[in-house]
Amino acid sequence: MEKYNKKAIFTKLDKFCHFSKKGDFLEITAWDNGEGFDVDICSNVPTRFQLTYGTFSAIKKAVKKLEE
């Protein structure tokens, strides 16, 4: 067994999304190996997914391209 402290960030979604309701939130937790992170979104449809930093970089570039 290993014991370690997790690096995470939490925010309420109502500050960012007008579709959110009271109590909805987003939490991102970095992987202990530093290669990616878990994303937990608590809203109408609770969602959890994992991304490597490489995949996240690709998503950011794709979204930027869509916004052009």
N, CA and C atoms as an extended XYZ file, in Angstrom:
204
Properties=species:S:1:pos:R:3:atomname:S:1:resname:S:1:resid:I:1 pbc="F F F"
N         0.834       -1.179        0.000 N   MET     1
C         0.000        0.000        0.000 CA  MET     1
C         0.876        1.239        0.000 C   MET     1
N         0.363        2.254       -0.669 N   GLU     2
C         1.043        3.549       -0.686 CA  GLU     2
C         0.077        4.607       -0.171 C   GLU     2
N         0.607        5.547        0.560 N   LYS     3
C        -0.190        6.662        1.040 CA  LYS     3
C         0.409        7.935        0.442 C   LYS     3
N        -0.445        8.781       -0.130 N   TYR     4
C         0.032       10.028       -0.710 CA  TYR     4
C        -1.082       11.062       -0.664 C   TYR     4
N        -0.698       12.308       -0.844 N   ASN     5
C        -1.668       13.401       -0.913 CA  ASN     5
C        -2.050       13.627       -2.365 C   ASN     5
N        -3.325       13.827       -2.613 N   LYS     6
C        -3.799       14.080       -3.963 CA  LYS     6
C        -3.786       15.579       -4.258 C   LYS     6
N        -3.448       15.898       -5.510 N   LYS     7
C        -3.505       17.273       -5.987 CA  LYS     7
C        -4.821       17.411       -6.746 C   LYS     7
N        -5.717       18.287       -6.271 N   ALA     8
C        -7.037       18.415       -6.889 CA  ALA     8
C        -7.517       19.861       -6.818 C   ALA     8
N        -8.499       20.155       -7.690 N   ILE     9
C        -9.137       21.470       -7.685 CA  ILE     9
C       -10.639       21.259       -7.841 C   ILE     9
N       -11.417       22.115       -7.200 N   PHE    10
C       -12.873       21.991       -7.149 CA  PHE    10
C       -13.490       23.357       -7.442 C   PHE    10
N       -14.584       23.373       -8.210 N   THR    11
C       -15.321       24.621       -8.416 CA  THR    11
C       -16.799       24.329       -8.641 C   THR    11
N       -17.637       25.243       -8.239 N   LYS    12
C       -19.063       25.143       -8.517 CA  LYS    12
C       -19.295       25.525       -9.971 C   LYS    12
N       -20.217       24.844      -10.636 N   LEU    13
C       -20.453       25.084      -12.057 CA  LEU    13
C       -21.328       26.301      -12.347 C   LEU    13
N       -22.116       26.743      -11.369 N   ASP    14
C       -23.012       27.874      -11.638 CA  ASP    14
C       -22.264       29.159      -11.974 C   ASP    14
N       -20.982       29.218      -11.664 N   LYS    15
C       -20.165       30.378      -12.015 CA  LYS    15
C       -19.821       30.387      -13.504 C   LYS    15
N       -19.954       29.235      -14.176 N   PHE    16
C       -19.497       29.082      -15.552 CA  PHE    16
C       -20.597       28.691      -16.542 C   PHE    16
N       -21.654       28.054      -16.059 N   CYS    17
C       -22.659       27.483      -16.953 CA  CYS    17
C       -24.069       27.865      -16.495 C   CYS    17
N       -24.809       28.546      -17.364 N   HIS    18
C       -26.160       28.969      -16.970 CA  HIS    18
C       -27.147       27.796      -16.926 C   HIS    18
N       -26.762       26.630      -17.442 N   PHE    19
C       -27.612       25.438      -17.367 CA  PHE    19
C       -27.450       24.689      -16.043 C   PHE    19
N       -26.418       25.020      -15.284 N   SER    20
C       -26.173       24.285      -14.034 CA  SER    20
C       -27.169       24.721      -12.970 C   SER    20
N       -27.318       23.859      -12.000 N   LYS    21
C       -28.188       24.189      -10.874 CA  LYS    21
C       -27.371       24.173       -9.585 C   LYS    21
N       -27.974       24.647       -8.545 N   LYS    22
C       -27.280       24.737       -7.262 CA  LYS    22
C       -26.746       23.353       -6.867 C   LYS    22
N       -25.502       23.309       -6.484 N   GLY    23
C       -24.891       22.053       -6.057 CA  GLY    23
C       -24.077       21.358       -7.140 C   GLY    23
N       -24.227       21.765       -8.406 N   ASP    24
C       -23.429       21.170       -9.481 CA  ASP    24
C       -21.976       21.612       -9.338 C   ASP    24
N       -21.050       20.693       -9.626 N   PHE    25
C       -19.634       21.041       -9.464 CA  PHE    25
C       -18.751       20.269      -10.433 C   PHE    25
N       -17.509       20.721      -10.502 N   LEU    26
C       -16.459       20.085      -11.288 CA  LEU    26
C       -15.265       19.883      -10.363 C   LEU    26
N       -14.668       18.691      -10.421 N   GLU    27
C       -13.457       18.419       -9.649 CA  GLU    27
C       -12.454       17.712      -10.551 C   GLU    27
N       -11.234       18.201      -10.541 N   ILE    28
C       -10.152       17.606      -11.326 CA  ILE    28
C        -9.073       17.144      -10.359 C   ILE    28
N        -8.659       15.886      -10.503 N   THR    29
C        -7.648       15.300       -9.633 CA  THR    29
C        -6.486       14.784      -10.474 C   THR    29
N        -5.282       15.268      -10.199 N   ALA    30
C        -4.090       14.854      -10.942 CA  ALA    30
C        -3.706       13.429      -10.553 C   ALA    30
N        -3.230       12.677      -11.537 N   TRP    31
C        -2.745       11.333      -11.264 CA  TRP    31
C        -1.437       11.416      -10.495 C   TRP    31
N        -1.222       10.454       -9.646 N   ASP    32
C         0.001       10.409       -8.842 CA  ASP    32
C         1.259       10.308       -9.711 C   ASP    32
N         1.147        9.664      -10.892 N   ASN    33
C         2.317        9.514      -11.759 CA  ASN    33
C         2.563       10.740      -12.637 C   ASN    33
N         1.676       11.757      -12.555 N   GLY    34
C         1.863       13.006      -13.286 CA  GLY    34
C         1.542       12.949      -14.766 C   GLY    34
N         0.954       11.847      -15.249 N   GLU    35
C         0.721       11.693      -16.686 CA  GLU    35
C        -0.672       12.113      -17.147 C   GLU    35
N        -1.558       12.465      -16.211 N   GLY    36
C        -2.906       12.850      -16.598 CA  GLY    36
C        -3.747       13.196      -15.388 C   GLY    36
N        -5.071       13.164      -15.572 N   PHE    37
C        -5.967       13.561      -14.495 CA  PHE    37
C        -7.351       12.954      -14.680 C   PHE    37
N        -8.108       12.904      -13.588 N   ASP    38
C        -9.505       12.475      -13.576 CA  ASP    38
C       -10.369       13.723      -13.529 C   ASP    38
N       -11.478       13.694      -14.243 N   VAL    39
C       -12.436       14.798      -14.233 CA  VAL    39
C       -13.772       14.249      -13.754 C   VAL    39
N       -14.304       14.846      -12.701 N   ASP    40
C       -15.627       14.493      -12.192 CA  ASP    40
C       -16.532       15.705      -12.349 C   ASP    40
N       -17.645       15.521      -13.069 N   ILE    41
C       -18.621       16.582      -13.249 CA  ILE    41
C       -19.928       16.105      -12.631 C   ILE    41
N       -20.374       16.809      -11.629 N   CYS    42
C       -21.632       16.458      -10.966 CA  CYS    42
C       -22.684       17.467      -11.422 C   CYS    42
N       -23.562       17.032      -12.340 N   SER    43
C       -24.623       17.892      -12.861 CA  SER    43
C       -25.808       17.011      -13.241 C   SER    43
N       -26.606       17.430      -14.214 N   ASN    44
C       -27.782       16.645      -14.630 CA  ASN    44
C       -27.423       15.199      -14.921 C   ASN    44
N       -26.326       15.004      -15.646 N   VAL    45
C       -25.823       13.668      -15.971 CA  VAL    45
C       -24.411       13.564      -15.397 C   VAL    45
N       -24.271       12.981      -14.199 N   PRO    46
C       -22.942       12.873      -13.598 CA  PRO    46
C       -21.976       12.166      -14.551 C   PRO    46
N       -20.782       12.735      -14.684 N   THR    47
C       -19.806       12.229      -15.640 CA  THR    47
C       -18.437       12.135      -14.993 C   THR    47
N       -17.726       11.058      -15.316 N   ARG    48
C       -16.341       10.902      -14.867 CA  ARG    48
C       -15.537       10.362      -16.036 C   ARG    48
N       -14.396       11.002      -16.292 N   PHE    49
C       -13.515       10.500      -17.331 CA  PHE    49
C       -12.071       10.801      -16.969 C   PHE    49
N       -11.175       10.137      -17.664 N   GLN    50
C        -9.741       10.281      -17.425 CA  GLN    50
C        -9.066       10.710      -18.716 C   GLN    50
N        -8.083       11.599      -18.588 N   LEU    51
C        -7.336       12.081      -19.742 CA  LEU    51
C        -5.848       12.098      -19.438 C   LEU    51
N        -5.052       11.729      -20.446 N   THR    52
C        -3.619       11.992      -20.333 CA  THR    52
C        -3.422       13.447      -20.737 C   THR    52
N        -2.277       14.015      -20.403 N   TYR    53
C        -2.017       15.401      -20.797 CA  TYR    53
C        -1.907       15.526      -22.319 C   TYR    53
N        -1.468       14.476      -23.003 N   GLY    54
C        -1.408       14.495      -24.458 CA  GLY    54
C        -2.799       14.564      -25.080 C   GLY    54
N        -3.721       13.771      -24.558 N   THR    55
C        -5.098       13.804      -25.044 CA  THR    55
C        -5.731       15.155      -24.759 C   THR    55
N        -5.478       15.698      -23.581 N   PHE    56
C        -6.004       17.013      -23.215 CA  PHE    56
C        -5.479       18.084      -24.169 C   PHE    56
N        -4.222       18.010      -24.524 N   SER    57
C        -3.631       18.953      -25.472 CA  SER    57
C        -4.336       18.868      -26.827 C   SER    57
N        -4.622       17.659      -27.287 N   ALA    58
C        -5.322       17.475      -28.558 CA  ALA    58
C        -6.731       18.065      -28.502 C   ALA    58
N        -7.426       17.869      -27.395 N   ILE    59
C        -8.770       18.424      -27.238 CA  ILE    59
C        -8.727       19.947      -27.278 C   ILE    59
N        -7.784       20.549      -26.555 N   LYS    60
C        -7.657       22.016      -26.553 CA  LYS    60
C        -7.426       22.547      -27.962 C   LYS    60
N        -6.542       21.897      -28.724 N   LYS    61
C        -6.259       22.343      -30.088 CA  LYS    61
C        -7.488       22.186      -30.983 C   LYS    61
N        -8.240       21.089      -30.824 N   ALA    62
C        -9.437       20.867      -31.625 CA  ALA    62
C       -10.511       21.912      -31.319 C   ALA    62
N       -10.702       22.239      -30.049 N   VAL    63
C       -11.689       23.254      -29.664 CA  VAL    63
C       -11.280       24.615      -30.214 C   VAL    63
N        -9.999       24.933      -30.126 N   LYS    64
C        -9.515       26.206      -30.657 CA  LYS    64
C        -9.805       26.300      -32.155 C   LYS    64
N        -9.582       25.196      -32.871 N   LYS    65
C        -9.832       25.155      -34.309 CA  LYS    65
C       -11.334       25.346      -34.602 C   LYS    65
N       -12.180       24.734      -33.788 N   LEU    66
C       -13.623       24.904      -33.957 CA  LEU    66
C       -14.063       26.349      -33.766 C   LEU    66
N       -13.388       27.055      -32.870 N   GLU    67
C       -13.759       28.440      -32.565 CA  GLU    67
C       -13.273       29.440      -33.599 C   GLU    67
N       -12.431       29.009      -34.537 N   GLU    68
C       -11.908       29.923      -35.570 CA  GLU    68
C       -12.976       30.274      -36.581 C   GLU    68
